[in-house]
Every structure is written in structure tokens, then in C-alpha cells.
Amino acid sequence: MSVQSEINRINQNVANTYTSLSGLGATVPSSKNSDNLPATVNSLNGKLDADTVDGWHVQVGTNVTPKTGHLTFIG
């Protein structure tokens, strides 16, 4: 791989990360670069429900059987 292709790959990964963080409710800065990623992640503090996984709200003691794929709960 060339240096330019690696730069492009990293830039795309950063852009995809901002898209994901935005979908979770993070405050996304106008300058979407790797320098601003930590602050963007920190902006999620208190915005996520610890019992929500991929949009599913699960209470302790609940049996969950996904139709496809798998769920992993750690805690």
C-alpha cells in the first residue's frame, strides 16, 4: 500500500467514527479530525443508557433471544 492510500484509509476510519458517534448523540465538532475524537467521545458522558445494546433495552434477568446474529452482555 502506498502512503497516500494509508492516509485515505485512516481519514475514512475517522469519518466513520464521527458518523457513529453522532448517531449515539455525541456533540460533533465542525473540525472532524483525530485530535477532536477524545472530546467527542467524552461528550457522550451521561447520554448513553448502560442497559442499551444496539438499540435494545434489556433489564437484568430478562431472557433475550435474537432472531439473527448474537448478543453478548458483559457485566
Buried (B, 14 or more C-beta within 10 A) or exposed (E): EEEEEEEEEEEEEBEEBBEEBEEEEBEBBEEBEEEBBEEBEEBEEEEEEEEEBEEEEBEEEEEEEEEEEEEEEEE
